[in-house]
């Protein structure tokens, strides 16, 4: 057992060193999150309490959380929550951990639908924790939507998050796949999607925190070894165009090497009757990597 010093400052320093040796992501941040959980303090509170001595039960509780984190378990699963777009979301091993990169989807949707009171309908495909659907509904009080996922356990978490943030009456959650979306043609203004887009071979190269703990089915669209990672997008595009009104917006997260191919797939999407996407573009994340595919539904 790692001997943890008795003050907050020394406990954080020792925990950060241990987690760094264990090779986890953001060891210092993880240490602060876990000790803050034990003590009920935020970052500022930990700073102000730097010289406070920890009790034996606090040391034991902190050490138990550190053991889990050092083994690679994501801090969000240990804490049971993660912040996304300024809101706290419950997360479980049945859901992906919400990431800052996905906030670009919300930013794009809110920019496109800038009137906060406008009535509109949206769909969230592959909702997971519900972070996209709930965040959009919170910021657009006139919006109602449907959020779908294949996982019943993920939907339980998403419903909980919708209740927590007061939008449960405006977001319907349903268990189904993209291709079985029970939404009428040309009936929604916005489609949000964070589909699985990691190839099977790429999945093996991910950090153990992602590879061993986050749900594979939410990351990898194909269980076969030859998948490209684009399989979900191929099925998502025609379904999105089917349900979108003319002028409606699709905002879909993609892999950082999938921008050009994603644009090609959008331009090749044409449904019976000539329905297609009128325009499309790629939005890069803060690291300068392709991250979001945006397309506008065109006229027939």
Secondary structure, 3 states (H helix, E strand, C coil): CCCCCCEHHHHHHHHHHHHHHHCCCCHHHHHHHHHHHHHCCCHHHHHHCCCCECCHHHHHHHHHHHHHHHCCCCHHHHHCEEEECCEEEECCCCCCCCCHHHHHHHHHHHHHCCCCCCCEEEEEECCCCCHHHHHHHHHCCCEEEEEEECCHHHHHHHHHHHHHCCCCCCEEEEECCHHHCCCCCCCEEEEEECCCCCCHHHHCCCCHHHHCCCCHHHCCCCCCCCCCCCHHHHHHHHHHHHHEEEEEEEEEECCCCCHHHHHHHHHHCECCCCCEEEEEEEEECCCCCEEEEEEEECCC
